[in-house]
């Protein structure tokens, strides 16, 4: 059964690893609450790799578009747009595979799609009303990624540097950076305060329009 009687306002938030995408998404969510905003994390849509041995999984290129389950992601976004609740997969980066849990995501007036390739797929872009690219200096992104992978994902510094040089950096230049041309808004200094204020003001205006009788 549909829980909303209007088309939600869908925002795509893209950018390189460590650019500040999550900060943008979480600020929008914090500003309006879970009843008004639902967030879909592209990171949770990495392909299931249960058929691969753990050492093989670790060597996969996770910064290539083909690493993601695009059909499921597009299907879930369309379901949310149609007012349906979804069970989003939960990816466990410590085992390089999906966990056996899912995350319930309910439809809302505003849906944020956050991920490296949020603006990459044409079908996904067609669902969006606002497309944002978070553009942050490479050295800042690398430091943030290193800190995150060590503290949250149990990675060693050597493995982080190797992955960055072999896949993260070249894939960013080849696939992620070019999606900037699809953006309606580019945040040139990451998730800075003034930019967040502009975005939340826009979202507040949209929510106000949607709530009018």
C-alpha positions as CSV (number, residue, x, y, z in Angstrom):
1,X,0.0,0.0,0.0
2,X,1.3,3.5,-0.9
3,X,2.1,5.6,2.2
4,X,2.5,8.8,0.2
5,X,0.2,10.5,-2.2
6,X,2.8,12.5,-4.2
7,X,6.1,12.0,-6.0
8,X,8.9,12.5,-3.5
9,X,11.8,14.9,-4.1
10,X,14.8,12.8,-4.9
11,X,18.3,14.1,-4.3
12,X,21.5,12.5,-5.6
13,X,24.7,13.2,-3.7
14,X,27.8,12.0,-5.5
15,X,31.6,12.6,-5.1
16,X,34.8,10.8,-4.5
17,X,35.6,8.7,-1.5
18,X,36.1,10.9,1.6
19,X,34.6,14.0,-0.2
20,X,31.9,14.6,2.4
21,X,28.9,13.0,0.8
22,X,27.7,11.5,4.1
23,X,28.0,14.9,5.8
24,X,25.6,16.4,3.3
25,X,23.2,13.5,3.6
26,X,23.2,13.4,7.4
27,X,22.8,17.2,7.7
28,X,19.7,17.0,5.5
29,X,18.4,14.1,7.6
30,X,19.2,15.9,10.9
31,X,17.5,19.1,9.7
32,X,14.1,17.4,8.9
33,X,14.0,14.1,10.6
34,X,13.5,10.5,9.5
35,X,9.8,11.0,8.9
36,X,10.6,13.5,6.2
37,X,13.8,12.2,4.8
38,X,15.0,8.7,3.8
39,X,18.6,7.9,2.8
40,X,19.6,5.2,0.4
41,X,23.3,4.4,0.7
42,X,24.9,3.1,-2.5
43,X,27.7,1.5,-0.5
44,X,25.2,-1.1,0.7
45,X,24.5,-2.1,-2.9
46,X,27.9,-3.7,-3.6
47,X,27.3,-7.0,-5.4
48,X,26.9,-10.1,-3.2
49,X,30.2,-12.0,-3.3
50,X,29.3,-15.1,-1.3
51,X,30.7,-17.2,-4.2
52,X,34.2,-15.8,-3.7
53,X,36.8,-16.7,-1.2
54,X,37.6,-14.0,1.4
55,X,41.1,-13.3,0.0
56,X,39.6,-13.0,-3.5
57,X,36.9,-10.6,-2.3
58,X,39.6,-8.3,-0.8
59,X,41.3,-8.0,-4.2
60,X,38.2,-6.8,-6.1
61,X,38.0,-3.3,-7.6
62,X,35.4,-1.6,-5.4
63,X,35.8,1.7,-7.1
64,X,34.5,0.5,-10.5
65,X,30.8,0.9,-11.5
66,X,30.5,-2.8,-12.2
67,X,31.1,-3.5,-8.5
68,X,27.5,-2.4,-7.7
69,X,24.2,-4.2,-8.1
70,X,22.5,-1.5,-10.3
71,X,19.3,-3.4,-11.1
72,X,18.5,-3.8,-7.3
73,X,19.4,-0.2,-6.5
74,X,17.2,1.3,-9.3
75,X,14.4,-1.1,-8.4
76,X,14.5,0.0,-4.8
77,X,14.6,3.7,-5.6
78,X,11.6,3.3,-7.9
79,X,9.8,1.4,-5.2
80,X,10.4,4.2,-2.7
81,X,9.2,6.7,-5.2
82,X,6.0,4.6,-5.6
83,X,5.4,4.7,-1.9
84,X,6.7,1.2,-1.0
85,X,9.0,0.2,1.9
86,X,12.2,-1.5,0.9
87,X,14.7,-3.8,2.7
88,X,18.0,-2.3,1.8
89,X,20.9,-4.7,1.9
90,X,23.6,-4.1,4.5
91,X,27.2,-4.4,3.4
92,X,29.8,-5.5,5.8
93,X,33.2,-4.0,4.8
94,X,35.1,-6.1,7.3
95,X,34.2,-9.3,5.3
96,X,33.9,-7.6,1.9
97,X,30.4,-9.0,1.4
98,X,26.8,-8.4,2.3
99,X,25.8,-9.3,5.8
100,X,22.7,-11.4,6.5
101,X,20.8,-8.3,7.7
102,X,18.8,-5.7,5.9
103,X,17.9,-2.1,6.7
104,X,14.2,-1.1,6.5
105,X,13.9,2.1,4.5
106,X,10.4,3.7,4.3
107,X,9.1,6.1,1.7
108,X,9.4,9.8,2.6
109,X,8.8,13.2,1.0
110,X,12.5,13.5,0.4
111,X,14.8,10.7,-0.6
112,X,18.6,11.1,-0.7
113,X,20.7,8.7,-2.8
114,X,24.3,8.9,-1.6
115,X,27.3,7.2,-3.2
116,X,30.4,7.4,-5.4
117,X,28.3,6.8,-8.5
118,X,25.0,8.4,-7.5
119,X,25.1,10.4,-10.7
120,X,26.6,7.7,-13.0
121,X,23.5,5.7,-14.1
122,X,21.1,7.3,-16.5
123,X,18.1,5.5,-15.1
124,X,18.9,6.6,-11.6
125,X,19.5,10.2,-12.7
126,X,16.1,10.3,-14.3
127,X,14.5,9.8,-10.9
128,X,16.3,12.8,-9.3
129,X,15.0,16.3,-8.9
130,X,18.3,17.6,-7.6
131,X,21.8,16.3,-8.4
132,X,24.7,17.3,-6.2
133,X,28.4,16.6,-6.6
134,X,30.7,17.1,-3.6
135,X,34.1,18.2,-4.9
136,X,36.9,18.0,-2.3
137,X,40.7,18.2,-2.7
138,X,42.3,14.8,-3.3
139,X,44.7,15.0,-0.3
140,X,41.8,15.7,2.0
141,X,39.8,12.8,0.6
142,X,42.7,10.4,1.0
143,X,43.3,11.3,4.6
144,X,39.6,10.9,5.5
145,X,39.5,7.6,3.7
146,X,42.6,6.4,5.5
147,X,41.2,7.4,8.9
148,X,37.9,5.7,8.2
149,X,39.3,2.4,6.8
150,X,41.7,2.0,9.8
151,X,39.1,2.8,12.5
152,X,36.0,1.3,11.0
153,X,37.1,-1.4,8.5
154,X,40.1,-2.9,10.2
155,X,42.5,-2.1,7.3
156,X,46.2,-1.6,7.4
157,X,47.9,1.5,6.1
158,X,49.8,-0.4,3.5
159,X,46.6,-2.0,2.1
160,X,44.9,1.4,2.0
161,X,47.8,3.1,0.1
162,X,48.0,0.2,-2.3
163,X,44.3,0.2,-3.0
164,X,44.3,4.0,-3.4
165,X,47.1,4.0,-6.0
166,X,45.9,0.9,-7.9
167,X,42.1,1.5,-8.0
168,X,40.7,4.5,-6.0
169,X,42.7,7.2,-7.7
170,X,42.5,6.0,-11.3
171,X,38.8,5.0,-11.0
172,X,38.0,8.5,-9.6
173,X,39.6,10.1,-12.6
174,X,38.0,7.8,-15.1
175,X,34.5,7.3,-13.8
176,X,33.6,9.5,-10.8
177,X,35.0,12.9,-11.7
178,X,33.3,13.0,-15.1
179,X,29.8,12.6,-13.4
180,X,30.3,16.1,-12.2
181,X,28.9,17.3,-15.5
182,X,25.5,15.9,-14.6
183,X,25.3,17.9,-11.3
184,X,22.9,20.7,-10.8
185,X,25.0,21.9,-7.9
186,X,28.7,21.4,-7.3
187,X,30.1,22.0,-3.8
188,X,33.6,23.1,-4.6
189,X,35.0,22.9,-1.0
190,X,33.2,19.8,0.2
191,X,30.3,19.9,2.7
192,X,30.9,23.5,3.8
193,X,28.4,25.3,6.0
194,X,27.0,27.8,3.5
195,X,26.5,25.1,0.9
196,X,24.6,22.9,3.4
197,X,22.4,25.9,4.3
198,X,21.5,26.5,0.7
199,X,20.6,22.8,0.2
200,X,18.5,22.6,3.4
201,X,16.7,25.8,2.5
202,X,15.8,24.3,-0.9
203,X,14.6,21.1,0.8
204,X,12.5,23.0,3.3
205,X,10.8,24.8,0.4
206,X,10.1,21.6,-1.3
207,X,8.7,20.0,1.8
208,X,6.5,23.0,2.4
209,X,5.1,22.7,-1.2
210,X,4.4,19.0,-0.7
211,X,2.6,19.5,2.5
212,X,0.2,22.1,1.1
213,X,-3.4,20.8,0.8
